[in-house]
Amino acid sequence: MKYKQRRKYKYNLHSELIYETGLSVKVPIANLFLEINASGRLIIKAGYAWDGPSSPAIDSKNFMQGSLIHDALYQLMRDQVLPPSDRKRVDAILKEVCLQDGMSAFRAWYVYQGVRFGGAKSAEPDLLSAP
């Protein structure tokens, strides 16, 4: 038997979001809420739930899209669709999206340093087994 412990979510996406990650994906995936193709085009579908920016953080408008994309990509790493070696690029995507959405350069740098320092465990596979 395989299972996962559920996470607590604060937000639910109400419209589809498409983002070109630039990541190379060996095995494209499509499920109920996420799609990523071989060239890294990420589609996050309406209904996807995520926990927003991680602590310590303020859930500001210029952080929401970045946190959504980052959480979806970390989920794909936990599900072993993306390799752990992509984590640095995924963290950089968070910083880039936050800057594009109007976050100050200092805060975006701080956010990036936070996920670089504390994000590794959140990207580890989380599939559990029981006899």
C-alpha positions in Angstrom: 0.0 0.0 0.0 1.3 3.5 -0.9 0.0 6.7 0.6 0.9 10.4 1.4 0.3 12.5 4.4 -1.8 15.5 3.4 -0.5 19.1 3.8 -2.5 22.1 5.0 -3.5 24.4 2.2 -4.5 28.0 2.4 -5.3 28.8 -1.3 -7.2 27.3 -4.1 -6.5 28.3 -7.8 -9.7 29.4 -9.6 -8.2 29.9 -13.1 -5.5 27.9 -15.0 -2.0 29.3 -15.0 0.6 28.5 -17.6 4.3 29.1 -17.1 7.3 28.3 -19.3 9.9 26.9 -16.7 12.7 26.2 -19.2 13.2 22.9 -17.3 13.9 19.7 -19.4 11.5 17.0 -18.4 12.3 13.4 -19.4 8.9 12.0 -18.8 6.0 14.5 -19.3 3.2 14.2 -16.9 -0.5 15.2 -16.8 -2.7 14.7 -13.8 -5.9 16.2 -12.4 -4.2 19.5 -11.5 -0.7 19.6 -13.0 0.9 19.1 -16.4 4.5 19.6 -17.5 5.7 18.8 -21.0 9.2 17.8 -22.2 10.2 21.5 -22.7 9.1 22.4 -19.2 5.7 24.1 -20.0 3.9 23.9 -16.7 0.1 24.1 -16.6 -1.5 24.5 -13.2 -5.2 23.8 -13.5 -8.1 25.4 -11.7 -8.7 23.6 -8.4 -5.1 23.2 -7.5 -4.5 23.9 -3.8 -1.3 25.3 -2.3 -0.1 26.7 1.1 1.1 30.0 -0.2 4.4 31.6 0.8 6.4 29.7 3.4 7.2 31.1 6.8 8.5 33.5 7.7 6.7 35.4 4.9 3.9 37.8 4.2 1.3 36.6 1.8 1.5 39.6 -0.5 0.1 39.9 -4.0 3.6 40.0 -5.4 4.4 36.7 -3.8 1.3 34.6 -4.7 2.1 33.6 -8.3 5.7 32.8 -7.4 4.6 30.7 -4.4 2.1 28.8 -6.6 4.6 27.9 -9.3 7.2 27.1 -6.7 4.9 24.8 -4.8 3.7 23.0 -7.9 7.3 22.4 -9.0 8.3 21.2 -5.6 5.4 18.8 -5.7 6.7 17.5 -9.0 10.1 17.0 -7.3 8.4 15.2 -4.4 6.6 13.0 -7.0 10.0 12.4 -8.7 8.9 13.9 -12.0 11.6 16.5 -11.7 15.1 15.5 -10.3 16.5 17.0 -7.1 19.2 18.6 -9.3 16.5 21.0 -10.6 15.9 22.5 -7.2 18.3 25.4 -7.6 16.6 26.4 -10.9 13.1 26.0 -9.3 14.2 28.3 -6.5 15.5 30.8 -9.0 12.1 30.7 -10.8 10.4 31.7 -7.6 12.7 34.8 -7.4 12.2 35.7 -11.0 8.4 35.5 -10.8 8.4 37.5 -7.6 10.5 40.2 -9.3 8.3 40.2 -12.4 5.2 40.7 -10.1 6.7 43.8 -8.5 8.5 42.4 -5.4 11.6 44.5 -4.3 15.0 43.1 -5.3 16.0 42.9 -1.7 12.9 40.9 -0.6 13.2 38.6 -3.7 16.8 37.9 -2.7 15.7 37.2 0.8 13.0 34.9 -0.3 15.4 33.1 -2.6 18.0 32.7 0.2 15.2 31.3 2.4 14.2 28.5 0.0 17.8 27.7 -0.8 18.6 27.4 2.9 15.4 25.7 4.1 13.7 24.2 1.1 15.5 20.9 0.6 13.3 18.8 2.9 10.1 20.0 1.1 11.4 18.7 -2.2 12.2 15.2 -0.9 9.9 12.3 -2.1 7.0 11.9 0.3 5.4 8.6 -0.8 5.1 6.3 2.2 4.6 2.6 2.3 2.9 0.2 4.7 2.8 -3.6 4.6 
